Amino acid sequence: MLNSPAGEIPSLLGMTLEKGRWVLIASGLIINLCLGTTYAWSVFVNPLTGYFTTRLGQNVTANDVLMPFSVILAVFAITMALTGKYVETHGPRKVTIIGCILTGLGWLLASTVTSLPMLCVMYGVIGGMGIGIAYGATVATAARWFPDRRGLAVGMTVLGVGFSALITANLAGYFIALYGVMGTFRIFGAGIIIITVPLALLLTFPPAGWKPAGWNPPVPREGGRVTCECSRSAMVKTPAFYGLWICYFIGCIAGLMAISIAQPVGTELVHIGTGLATTLVGFFAIFNGGGRPVFGFLTDRLTPRYTAMMSFVLIALASLAMWQVPFVPVYIIAFAVLWGCSGGWLAIAPTATASYFGHGDYPRCYGLVFLAFGAGAIAGPQLAGFIRTTTGNYLGVFPWVLALAIIGFFIAFVLMKPPQPKK
């Protein structure tokens, strides 16, 4: 909410623009914390399996119960790609409010379903549309207000999604024990709307031409390259786009697979109790959330390319350890790393998009890049479910992730370079 009476310096929420912009980061962080409740899905897997098999007499598999999680994240990504232009034309406030209401509505309607296909539609499609609309607007707001610290700002904004499971996984376990899985859907749906809509009222873009006091766009070093101000159609003609998209896809396969199966891997593969496995989901969320500002900071300092390569080394080492030594300490360390790298890609990719292709068409450009997240959301959990169904456990997941990480490392090295601007 900008205030700029004639002759006065513009202010934001009663503060200077440089100070007020941090309030928008806090608002976006909390909104995304609520939107990220879906990251606690592994806590719902066993209760939903029991509900549909025991209560409704339906035969469901691991793939079936993981499908709503895949659908909500895929729809999230597709919606973000399609609605980016509306953030520019209608502003982040209106767009975020619509997205937050749809997200809460998806959870509320999920409590009424009697089959997994219905759950995919209510929770996955409606909820996913809401997340895609609201998430994209908060990221665009952060990127626009912080050209001087874009990686850190975007990382802090999306940190809420990663930290969400720290709070919501334990809340979900508590509410499921008291009110059942469908009652928990209702509680979460109402809570999302009540918390997020007032916070969305604060979001706005900076005035045209504004930049932080004392900051000027960096001048490239000798032999360096300047950022291209690309439209979406120009972006897709560059090798950098395809390198970024494929690397983002691989990072999301590894991360979202780990997120979707964290609790069952703990109980079935390394044989810990359900309560401890649920608690560890919240513990892993600390790394998922913390990975966003950390990798955002590294992206600002080391470039997106080298930060991406670093993430693939970590993913490969974690996967190799789980494959060869599937014991409790290794499980805790490996999944903390995988969750952390998953969160990191939610900072690397948007920062790389702005750095490589500018922010003149940023919502639409990043919306297209973000489709890699949706593709990873389908491929990762469904691959894990397929391996569990065909082999009887999740151990076979980790050599696949190891191989993909090695491929991602070399793709990042070869293709994730800033595009050369036309002379």
C-alpha beads as a LAMMPS data file, in Angstrom:
LAMMPS data file: protein, C-alpha beads

423 atoms
422 bonds

1 atom types
1 bond types

-500.0 500.0 xlo xhi
-500.0 500.0 ylo yhi
-500.0 500.0 zlo zhi

Masses

1 110.0

Atoms # bond

1 1 1 0.000 0.000 0.000
2 1 1 1.915 2.985 -1.326
3 1 1 1.312 6.502 -0.110
4 1 1 2.755 9.440 -2.031
5 1 1 0.889 12.759 -1.585
6 1 1 2.002 15.489 -3.950
7 1 1 5.408 16.849 -3.032
8 1 1 6.201 14.115 -0.493
9 1 1 8.534 11.114 -0.649
10 1 1 6.576 7.913 -1.339
11 1 1 6.108 5.634 1.650
12 1 1 5.072 2.028 2.105
13 1 1 2.951 1.086 5.131
14 1 1 4.074 4.296 6.828
15 1 1 7.772 3.563 6.274
16 1 1 10.342 4.447 3.658
17 1 1 10.205 2.179 0.631
18 1 1 13.553 0.591 1.558
19 1 1 12.214 -0.421 4.991
20 1 1 8.609 -1.130 4.026
21 1 1 9.597 -3.626 1.355
22 1 1 10.781 -5.999 4.094
23 1 1 7.227 -6.138 5.449
24 1 1 6.114 -7.441 2.051
25 1 1 8.741 -10.187 2.301
26 1 1 7.371 -11.186 5.719
27 1 1 3.821 -11.150 4.361
28 1 1 4.804 -13.310 1.383
29 1 1 6.687 -15.703 3.654
30 1 1 3.624 -16.331 5.867
31 1 1 1.310 -16.661 2.866
32 1 1 3.632 -19.249 1.357
33 1 1 3.875 -21.055 4.682
34 1 1 0.108 -21.607 4.456
35 1 1 0.229 -22.524 0.766
36 1 1 3.011 -25.017 1.511
37 1 1 0.793 -27.122 3.778
38 1 1 0.700 -29.586 0.891
39 1 1 4.358 -30.428 1.672
40 1 1 3.081 -32.336 4.721
41 1 1 1.395 -34.819 2.357
42 1 1 3.487 -37.794 3.478
43 1 1 1.716 -37.557 6.868
44 1 1 -1.626 -38.038 5.068
45 1 1 -0.518 -41.094 3.045
46 1 1 -1.181 -43.839 5.591
47 1 1 -4.358 -42.284 7.111
48 1 1 -5.845 -41.811 3.625
49 1 1 -4.938 -45.369 2.675
50 1 1 -6.719 -46.594 5.780
51 1 1 -9.716 -44.330 5.179
52 1 1 -10.311 -45.489 1.606
53 1 1 -9.632 -49.175 2.266
54 1 1 -11.237 -49.669 5.690
55 1 1 -13.949 -47.012 5.736
56 1 1 -14.960 -47.026 2.055
57 1 1 -13.865 -50.519 1.045
58 1 1 -11.721 -49.368 -1.885
59 1 1 -8.440 -50.958 -2.958
60 1 1 -5.731 -48.274 -3.271
61 1 1 -1.977 -48.501 -3.997
62 1 1 0.997 -46.280 -3.151
63 1 1 0.696 -44.664 -6.596
64 1 1 -2.969 -43.885 -5.980
65 1 1 -2.416 -42.109 -2.670
66 1 1 0.554 -40.134 -4.017
67 1 1 -1.425 -38.999 -7.076
68 1 1 -3.245 -36.036 -5.398
69 1 1 0.150 -34.704 -4.303
70 1 1 1.458 -34.967 -7.856
71 1 1 -1.697 -33.351 -9.265
72 1 1 -1.694 -30.369 -6.896
73 1 1 1.947 -29.554 -7.670
74 1 1 1.524 -30.064 -11.426
75 1 1 -1.579 -27.847 -11.546
76 1 1 0.282 -25.352 -9.349
77 1 1 3.036 -25.104 -11.973
78 1 1 0.717 -24.945 -14.992
79 1 1 -1.471 -22.286 -13.377
80 1 1 1.526 -20.168 -12.514
81 1 1 2.660 -20.296 -16.150
82 1 1 -0.781 -19.283 -17.442
83 1 1 -1.595 -16.534 -14.942
84 1 1 1.708 -14.658 -14.778
85 1 1 0.440 -11.902 -17.080
86 1 1 -2.462 -11.161 -14.726
87 1 1 -0.031 -10.298 -11.933
88 1 1 1.221 -7.484 -14.169
89 1 1 -2.198 -6.268 -15.313
90 1 1 -4.170 -6.582 -12.049
91 1 1 -1.412 -6.268 -9.472
92 1 1 -0.233 -8.784 -6.851
93 1 1 -2.891 -7.915 -4.233
94 1 1 -6.001 -9.009 -6.149
95 1 1 -4.297 -12.002 -7.713
96 1 1 -2.975 -13.274 -4.379
97 1 1 -6.368 -12.954 -2.673
98 1 1 -8.023 -15.037 -5.395
99 1 1 -5.279 -17.654 -5.141
100 1 1 -5.486 -17.903 -1.350
101 1 1 -9.270 -18.370 -1.412
102 1 1 -9.016 -21.095 -4.051
103 1 1 -6.307 -22.896 -2.066
104 1 1 -8.410 -22.964 1.086
105 1 1 -11.462 -23.997 -0.923
106 1 1 -9.544 -26.951 -2.357
107 1 1 -8.779 -28.240 1.145
108 1 1 -12.378 -27.699 2.276
109 1 1 -13.825 -29.563 -0.713
110 1 1 -11.308 -32.367 -0.211
111 1 1 -13.053 -33.194 3.058
112 1 1 -16.216 -34.166 1.140
113 1 1 -14.754 -36.676 -1.345
114 1 1 -15.557 -40.395 -1.492
115 1 1 -12.877 -41.492 -3.974
116 1 1 -9.275 -40.731 -4.883
117 1 1 -10.189 -39.343 -8.341
118 1 1 -12.507 -36.866 -6.585
119 1 1 -9.668 -35.989 -4.199
120 1 1 -7.407 -35.306 -7.181
121 1 1 -9.981 -32.862 -8.574
122 1 1 -10.966 -31.051 -5.372
123 1 1 -7.625 -30.981 -3.596
124 1 1 -5.321 -31.333 -6.595
125 1 1 -6.913 -29.191 -9.295
126 1 1 -8.724 -26.502 -7.278
127 1 1 -6.077 -26.288 -4.566
128 1 1 -3.269 -26.395 -7.121
129 1 1 -4.788 -23.530 -9.101
130 1 1 -4.911 -21.451 -5.938
131 1 1 -1.305 -22.135 -5.007
132 1 1 -0.079 -21.347 -8.530
133 1 1 -1.922 -18.029 -8.623
134 1 1 -0.846 -16.814 -5.170
135 1 1 2.711 -18.177 -5.166
136 1 1 3.592 -16.576 -8.475
137 1 1 2.365 -13.188 -7.280
138 1 1 4.432 -13.285 -4.068
139 1 1 7.595 -14.267 -5.954
140 1 1 7.067 -11.515 -8.542
141 1 1 6.569 -8.976 -5.735
142 1 1 9.827 -9.973 -4.032
143 1 1 11.813 -9.936 -7.284
144 1 1 10.468 -6.479 -8.205
145 1 1 11.204 -4.850 -4.833
146 1 1 14.727 -6.283 -4.422
147 1 1 16.825 -5.861 -7.583
148 1 1 19.805 -5.386 -5.260
149 1 1 19.292 -8.649 -3.307
150 1 1 17.008 -10.633 -5.556
151 1 1 18.239 -14.113 -4.595
152 1 1 17.946 -13.437 -0.868
153 1 1 14.516 -11.805 -1.188
154 1 1 13.040 -14.564 -3.337
155 1 1 14.610 -17.180 -1.074
156 1 1 13.091 -15.549 2.029
157 1 1 9.662 -15.321 0.383
158 1 1 9.518 -18.962 -0.656
159 1 1 11.139 -20.042 2.615
160 1 1 7.599 -20.199 3.976
161 1 1 6.705 -23.059 1.630
162 1 1 9.695 -25.063 2.801
163 1 1 9.219 -24.385 6.506
164 1 1 5.515 -25.154 6.256
165 1 1 5.859 -28.874 6.956
166 1 1 7.770 -28.085 10.158
167 1 1 4.507 -26.734 11.560
168 1 1 1.818 -28.391 9.492
169 1 1 3.152 -31.970 9.594
170 1 1 2.853 -32.104 13.365
171 1 1 -0.455 -30.220 13.270
172 1 1 -1.756 -32.695 10.708
173 1 1 -0.732 -35.659 12.851
174 1 1 -2.406 -34.070 15.896
175 1 1 -5.640 -33.173 14.088
176 1 1 -5.845 -36.551 12.309
177 1 1 -5.633 -38.303 15.682
178 1 1 -8.436 -36.098 17.081
179 1 1 -10.755 -35.415 14.129
180 1 1 -9.779 -37.893 11.419
181 1 1 -8.199 -37.205 8.059
182 1 1 -11.279 -35.529 6.523
183 1 1 -11.768 -33.290 9.549
184 1 1 -8.149 -32.211 9.181
185 1 1 -8.780 -31.176 5.569
186 1 1 -11.593 -28.896 6.803
187 1 1 -9.482 -27.323 9.536
188 1 1 -6.595 -26.606 7.199
189 1 1 -8.866 -25.167 4.509
190 1 1 -10.524 -22.690 6.851
191 1 1 -7.211 -21.739 8.436
192 1 1 -5.554 -21.006 5.097
193 1 1 -8.266 -18.532 4.085
194 1 1 -8.421 -16.797 7.475
195 1 1 -4.657 -16.258 7.696
196 1 1 -3.669 -15.461 4.109
197 1 1 -6.333 -13.095 2.781
198 1 1 -5.563 -10.211 5.227
199 1 1 -1.831 -10.563 4.507
200 1 1 -2.449 -10.455 0.755
201 1 1 -3.996 -6.979 1.152
202 1 1 -0.484 -5.614 1.826
203 1 1 1.084 -6.687 -1.464
204 1 1 1.901 -4.113 -4.134
205 1 1 4.561 -3.381 -6.758
206 1 1 7.084 -0.527 -6.416
207 1 1 6.555 2.724 -8.348
208 1 1 7.711 2.678 -11.952
209 1 1 11.424 3.361 -12.220
210 1 1 12.081 2.948 -8.491
211 1 1 15.349 1.485 -7.263
212 1 1 16.815 1.169 -3.762
213 1 1 18.607 4.283 -2.539
214 1 1 22.288 4.235 -3.439
215 1 1 21.986 1.163 -5.648
216 1 1 22.730 1.010 -9.368
217 1 1 22.624 -2.041 -11.663
218 1 1 26.053 -3.730 -11.559
219 1 1 28.385 -3.101 -14.468
220 1 1 29.645 -6.394 -15.944
221 1 1 33.318 -7.193 -15.493
222 1 1 35.640 -7.091 -18.477
223 1 1 34.655 -9.950 -20.752
224 1 1 31.414 -10.412 -18.830
225 1 1 27.887 -10.372 -20.148
226 1 1 24.989 -8.135 -19.361
227 1 1 21.570 -9.465 -18.523
228 1 1 19.196 -9.820 -21.448
229 1 1 15.786 -8.170 -21.138
230 1 1 13.929 -10.991 -22.863
231 1 1 10.304 -11.563 -23.619
232 1 1 9.075 -15.103 -23.087
233 1 1 9.265 -15.807 -26.821
234 1 1 12.884 -14.600 -26.913
235 1 1 13.792 -16.583 -23.799
236 1 1 12.792 -19.926 -25.319
237 1 1 15.265 -19.385 -28.165
238 1 1 18.262 -19.446 -25.818
239 1 1 20.237 -22.544 -24.695
240 1 1 20.260 -21.107 -21.177
241 1 1 16.488 -21.585 -20.918
242 1 1 16.674 -25.279 -21.789
243 1 1 19.610 -25.855 -19.471
244 1 1 17.780 -24.128 -16.610
245 1 1 14.517 -25.971 -17.335
246 1 1 16.098 -29.449 -17.437
247 1 1 18.188 -28.830 -14.317
248 1 1 15.144 -27.508 -12.460
249 1 1 13.191 -30.582 -13.559
250 1 1 15.867 -32.955 -12.255
251 1 1 16.208 -31.051 -8.983
252 1 1 12.439 -31.227 -8.486
253 1 1 12.254 -34.947 -9.261
254 1 1 14.777 -35.641 -6.510
255 1 1 13.334 -33.190 -4.008
256 1 1 9.619 -33.836 -4.459
257 1 1 10.199 -37.580 -4.444
258 1 1 11.932 -37.203 -1.073
259 1 1 9.171 -34.960 0.257
260 1 1 6.369 -37.284 -0.822
261 1 1 7.847 -40.448 0.720
262 1 1 9.766 -39.145 3.745
263 1 1 7.495 -40.692 6.371
264 1 1 6.900 -44.075 4.684
265 1 1 10.634 -44.487 4.009
266 1 1 11.243 -43.912 7.705
267 1 1 8.676 -46.458 8.851
268 1 1 9.063 -49.091 6.118
269 1 1 12.719 -48.936 5.048
270 1 1 14.663 -47.906 8.168
271 1 1 11.996 -49.136 10.632
272 1 1 11.377 -46.193 12.940
273 1 1 8.060 -45.498 14.678
274 1 1 5.268 -43.525 13.035
275 1 1 5.454 -40.745 15.631
276 1 1 9.197 -40.248 15.137
277 1 1 8.804 -40.389 11.349
278 1 1 6.164 -37.638 11.521
279 1 1 8.423 -35.520 13.740
280 1 1 11.291 -35.985 11.295
281 1 1 9.134 -34.663 8.448
282 1 1 8.978 -31.416 10.402
283 1 1 12.735 -31.605 11.004
284 1 1 13.399 -32.049 7.291
285 1 1 11.212 -29.019 6.615
286 1 1 13.746 -26.868 8.465
287 1 1 16.278 -27.759 5.795
288 1 1 13.753 -27.321 2.983
289 1 1 12.895 -23.859 4.225
290 1 1 16.449 -22.904 5.140
291 1 1 17.739 -24.129 1.798
292 1 1 15.862 -21.342 0.027
293 1 1 17.619 -18.284 1.468
294 1 1 20.921 -20.185 1.689
295 1 1 20.863 -21.218 -1.970
296 1 1 19.483 -17.791 -2.871
297 1 1 22.492 -16.191 -1.177
298 1 1 24.852 -18.609 -2.923
299 1 1 23.185 -17.889 -6.262
300 1 1 23.841 -14.179 -5.784
301 1 1 27.479 -14.853 -4.883
302 1 1 28.485 -17.848 -7.026
303 1 1 26.146 -17.471 -10.046
304 1 1 23.179 -19.771 -10.738
305 1 1 25.343 -22.168 -12.748
306 1 1 27.820 -23.029 -9.995
307 1 1 25.115 -23.147 -7.337
308 1 1 23.145 -25.620 -9.481
309 1 1 26.230 -27.810 -9.883
310 1 1 26.779 -27.737 -6.115
311 1 1 23.194 -28.854 -5.491
312 1 1 23.582 -31.856 -7.810
313 1 1 26.752 -32.960 -6.009
314 1 1 24.847 -32.899 -2.709
315 1 1 21.859 -34.777 -4.184
316 1 1 24.162 -37.438 -5.650
317 1 1 26.002 -37.980 -2.347
318 1 1 22.748 -38.206 -0.354
319 1 1 21.231 -40.696 -2.799
320 1 1 24.360 -42.830 -2.875
321 1 1 24.418 -42.963 0.927
322 1 1 20.748 -44.031 1.167
323 1 1 21.228 -46.651 -1.531
324 1 1 24.274 -48.241 0.072
325 1 1 23.667 -47.649 3.822
326 1 1 19.906 -47.413 4.510
327 1 1 20.158 -46.973 8.281
328 1 1 18.543 -44.398 10.587
329 1 1 21.441 -41.875 10.862
330 1 1 22.014 -41.971 7.105
331 1 1 18.273 -41.598 6.485
332 1 1 18.123 -38.466 8.639
333 1 1 21.173 -36.841 7.040
334 1 1 20.331 -37.855 3.465
335 1 1 16.721 -36.674 3.616
336 1 1 17.760 -33.407 5.265
337 1 1 20.095 -32.835 2.297
338 1 1 17.470 -33.838 -0.283
339 1 1 14.826 -31.588 1.285
340 1 1 17.369 -28.757 1.519
341 1 1 18.340 -29.032 -2.144
342 1 1 14.675 -29.205 -3.125
343 1 1 14.081 -25.922 -1.336
344 1 1 17.241 -24.519 -2.869
345 1 1 15.915 -24.975 -6.396
346 1 1 12.922 -22.814 -5.483
347 1 1 15.456 -19.998 -5.052
348 1 1 17.978 -20.919 -7.775
349 1 1 15.423 -21.090 -10.606
350 1 1 13.559 -17.786 -10.079
351 1 1 16.819 -15.943 -9.415
352 1 1 18.415 -17.429 -12.524
353 1 1 15.360 -16.463 -14.598
354 1 1 15.581 -12.830 -13.486
355 1 1 19.379 -12.741 -13.822
356 1 1 19.488 -14.324 -17.274
357 1 1 16.332 -12.919 -18.855
358 1 1 15.527 -9.706 -16.942
359 1 1 12.310 -8.757 -15.186
360 1 1 10.409 -6.884 -17.883
361 1 1 8.425 -10.057 -18.644
362 1 1 9.423 -11.890 -15.488
363 1 1 6.071 -13.391 -14.350
364 1 1 5.472 -15.009 -17.750
365 1 1 9.119 -16.079 -18.146
366 1 1 9.335 -17.680 -14.732
367 1 1 5.900 -19.207 -15.192
368 1 1 7.256 -21.135 -18.168
369 1 1 10.424 -22.123 -16.305
370 1 1 8.262 -23.235 -13.380
371 1 1 6.584 -25.866 -15.534
372 1 1 9.714 -27.899 -14.770
373 1 1 8.520 -28.002 -11.163
374 1 1 5.153 -29.381 -12.282
375 1 1 6.787 -32.009 -14.461
376 1 1 9.026 -33.025 -11.549
377 1 1 5.985 -33.157 -9.276
378 1 1 4.426 -35.784 -11.517
379 1 1 7.579 -37.754 -12.313
380 1 1 9.151 -37.863 -8.840
381 1 1 6.341 -39.148 -6.589
382 1 1 4.914 -41.416 -9.285
383 1 1 8.327 -42.999 -9.933
384 1 1 8.667 -43.581 -6.191
385 1 1 5.180 -45.091 -6.008
386 1 1 5.872 -47.340 -9.010
387 1 1 9.118 -48.618 -7.487
388 1 1 7.396 -49.244 -4.142
389 1 1 4.535 -51.116 -5.811
390 1 1 6.748 -53.274 -8.047
391 1 1 9.636 -54.018 -5.657
392 1 1 7.925 -53.886 -2.268
393 1 1 10.104 -51.081 -0.843
394 1 1 11.571 -47.661 -1.642
395 1 1 15.269 -48.611 -1.817
396 1 1 15.271 -48.714 -5.622
397 1 1 14.383 -45.006 -5.746
398 1 1 17.868 -43.845 -4.813
399 1 1 20.007 -45.176 -7.707
400 1 1 17.603 -43.392 -10.054
401 1 1 18.083 -40.114 -8.200
402 1 1 21.865 -40.614 -8.186
403 1 1 21.933 -41.077 -11.966
404 1 1 19.712 -38.038 -12.555
405 1 1 21.919 -35.871 -10.331
406 1 1 25.003 -36.799 -12.350
407 1 1 23.184 -35.903 -15.581
408 1 1 22.013 -32.615 -14.060
409 1 1 25.566 -31.670 -13.041
410 1 1 26.851 -31.920 -16.605
411 1 1 23.829 -30.146 -18.105
412 1 1 24.324 -27.261 -15.671
413 1 1 28.007 -27.075 -16.587
414 1 1 27.345 -26.993 -20.328
415 1 1 24.097 -25.006 -20.703
416 1 1 23.389 -22.889 -17.619
417 1 1 25.270 -19.832 -18.821
418 1 1 23.929 -16.276 -19.225
419 1 1 22.630 -15.738 -22.765
420 1 1 24.732 -13.493 -24.967
421 1 1 22.739 -10.321 -25.716
422 1 1 22.268 -9.321 -29.319
423 1 1 24.404 -6.429 -30.414

Bonds

1 1 1 2
2 1 2 3
3 1 3 4
4 1 4 5
5 1 5 6
6 1 6 7
7 1 7 8
8 1 8 9
9 1 9 10
10 1 10 11
11 1 11 12
12 1 12 13
13 1 13 14
14 1 14 15
15 1 15 16
16 1 16 17
17 1 17 18
18 1 18 19
19 1 19 20
20 1 20 21
21 1 21 22
22 1 22 23
23 1 23 24
24 1 24 25
25 1 25 26
26 1 26 27
27 1 27 28
28 1 28 29
29 1 29 30
30 1 30 31
31 1 31 32
32 1 32 33
33 1 33 34
34 1 34 35
35 1 35 36
36 1 36 37
37 1 37 38
38 1 38 39
39 1 39 40
40 1 40 41
41 1 41 42
42 1 42 43
43 1 43 44
44 1 44 45
45 1 45 46
46 1 46 47
47 1 47 48
48 1 48 49
49 1 49 50
50 1 50 51
51 1 51 52
52 1 52 53
53 1 53 54
54 1 54 55
55 1 55 56
56 1 56 57
57 1 57 58
58 1 58 59
59 1 59 60
60 1 60 61
61 1 61 62
62 1 62 63
63 1 63 64
64 1 64 65
65 1 65 66
66 1 66 67
67 1 67 68
68 1 68 69
69 1 69 70
70 1 70 71
71 1 71 72
72 1 72 73
73 1 73 74
74 1 74 75
75 1 75 76
76 1 76 77
77 1 77 78
78 1 78 79
79 1 79 80
80 1 80 81
81 1 81 82
82 1 82 83
83 1 83 84
84 1 84 85
85 1 85 86
86 1 86 87
87 1 87 88
88 1 88 89
89 1 89 90
90 1 90 91
91 1 91 92
92 1 92 93
93 1 93 94
94 1 94 95
95 1 95 96
96 1 96 97
97 1 97 98
98 1 98 99
99 1 99 100
100 1 100 101
101 1 101 102
102 1 102 103
103 1 103 104
104 1 104 105
105 1 105 106
106 1 106 107
107 1 107 108
108 1 108 109
109 1 109 110
110 1 110 111
111 1 111 112
112 1 112 113
113 1 113 114
114 1 114 115
115 1 115 116
116 1 116 117
117 1 117 118
118 1 118 119
119 1 119 120
120 1 120 121
121 1 121 122
122 1 122 123
123 1 123 124
124 1 124 125
125 1 125 126
126 1 126 127
127 1 127 128
128 1 128 129
129 1 129 130
130 1 130 131
131 1 131 132
132 1 132 133
133 1 133 134
134 1 134 135
135 1 135 136
136 1 136 137
137 1 137 138
138 1 138 139
139 1 139 140
140 1 140 141
141 1 141 142
142 1 142 143
143 1 143 144
144 1 144 145
145 1 145 146
146 1 146 147
147 1 147 148
148 1 148 149
149 1 149 150
150 1 150 151
151 1 151 152
152 1 152 153
153 1 153 154
154 1 154 155
155 1 155 156
156 1 156 157
157 1 157 158
158 1 158 159
159 1 159 160
160 1 160 161
161 1 161 162
162 1 162 163
163 1 163 164
164 1 164 165
165 1 165 166
166 1 166 167
167 1 167 168
168 1 168 169
169 1 169 170
170 1 170 171
171 1 171 172
172 1 172 173
173 1 173 174
174 1 174 175
175 1 175 176
176 1 176 177
177 1 177 178
178 1 178 179
179 1 179 180
180 1 180 181
181 1 181 182
182 1 182 183
183 1 183 184
184 1 184 185
185 1 185 186
186 1 186 187
187 1 187 188
188 1 188 189
189 1 189 190
190 1 190 191
191 1 191 192
192 1 192 193
193 1 193 194
194 1 194 195
195 1 195 196
196 1 196 197
197 1 197 198
198 1 198 199
199 1 199 200
200 1 200 201
201 1 201 202
202 1 202 203
203 1 203 204
204 1 204 205
205 1 205 206
206 1 206 207
207 1 207 208
208 1 208 209
209 1 209 210
210 1 210 211
211 1 211 212
212 1 212 213
213 1 213 214
214 1 214 215
215 1 215 216
216 1 216 217
217 1 217 218
218 1 218 219
219 1 219 220
220 1 220 221
221 1 221 222
222 1 222 223
223 1 223 224
224 1 224 225
225 1 225 226
226 1 226 227
227 1 227 228
228 1 228 229
229 1 229 230
230 1 230 231
231 1 231 232
232 1 232 233
233 1 233 234
234 1 234 235
235 1 235 236
236 1 236 237
237 1 237 238
238 1 238 239
239 1 239 240
240 1 240 241
241 1 241 242
242 1 242 243
243 1 243 244
244 1 244 245
245 1 245 246
246 1 246 247
247 1 247 248
248 1 248 249
249 1 249 250
250 1 250 251
251 1 251 252
252 1 252 253
253 1 253 254
254 1 254 255
255 1 255 256
256 1 256 257
257 1 257 258
258 1 258 259
259 1 259 260
260 1 260 261
261 1 261 262
262 1 262 263
263 1 263 264
264 1 264 265
265 1 265 266
266 1 266 267
267 1 267 268
268 1 268 269
269 1 269 270
270 1 270 271
271 1 271 272
272 1 272 273
273 1 273 274
274 1 274 275
275 1 275 276
276 1 276 277
277 1 277 278
278 1 278 279
279 1 279 280
280 1 280 281
281 1 281 282
282 1 282 283
283 1 283 284
284 1 284 285
285 1 285 286
286 1 286 287
287 1 287 288
288 1 288 289
289 1 289 290
290 1 290 291
291 1 291 292
292 1 292 293
293 1 293 294
294 1 294 295
295 1 295 296
296 1 296 297
297 1 297 298
298 1 298 299
299 1 299 300
300 1 300 301
301 1 301 302
302 1 302 303
303 1 303 304
304 1 304 305
305 1 305 306
306 1 306 307
307 1 307 308
308 1 308 309
309 1 309 310
310 1 310 311
311 1 311 312
312 1 312 313
313 1 313 314
314 1 314 315
315 1 315 316
316 1 316 317
317 1 317 318
318 1 318 319
319 1 319 320
320 1 320 321
321 1 321 322
322 1 322 323
323 1 323 324
324 1 324 325
325 1 325 326
326 1 326 327
327 1 327 328
328 1 328 329
329 1 329 330
330 1 330 331
331 1 331 332
332 1 332 333
333 1 333 334
334 1 334 335
335 1 335 336
336 1 336 337
337 1 337 338
338 1 338 339
339 1 339 340
340 1 340 341
341 1 341 342
342 1 342 343
343 1 343 344
344 1 344 345
345 1 345 346
346 1 346 347
347 1 347 348
348 1 348 349
349 1 349 350
350 1 350 351
351 1 351 352
352 1 352 353
353 1 353 354
354 1 354 355
355 1 355 356
356 1 356 357
357 1 357 358
358 1 358 359
359 1 359 360
360 1 360 361
361 1 361 362
362 1 362 363
363 1 363 364
364 1 364 365
365 1 365 366
366 1 366 367
367 1 367 368
368 1 368 369
369 1 369 370
370 1 370 371
371 1 371 372
372 1 372 373
373 1 373 374
374 1 374 375
375 1 375 376
376 1 376 377
377 1 377 378
378 1 378 379
379 1 379 380
380 1 380 381
381 1 381 382
382 1 382 383
383 1 383 384
384 1 384 385
385 1 385 386
386 1 386 387
387 1 387 388
388 1 388 389
389 1 389 390
390 1 390 391
391 1 391 392
392 1 392 393
393 1 393 394
394 1 394 395
395 1 395 396
396 1 396 397
397 1 397 398
398 1 398 399
399 1 399 400
400 1 400 401
401 1 401 402
402 1 402 403
403 1 403 404
404 1 404 405
405 1 405 406
406 1 406 407
407 1 407 408
408 1 408 409
409 1 409 410
410 1 410 411
411 1 411 412
412 1 412 413
413 1 413 414
414 1 414 415
415 1 415 416
416 1 416 417
417 1 417 418
418 1 418 419
419 1 419 420
420 1 420 421
421 1 421 422
422 1 422 423
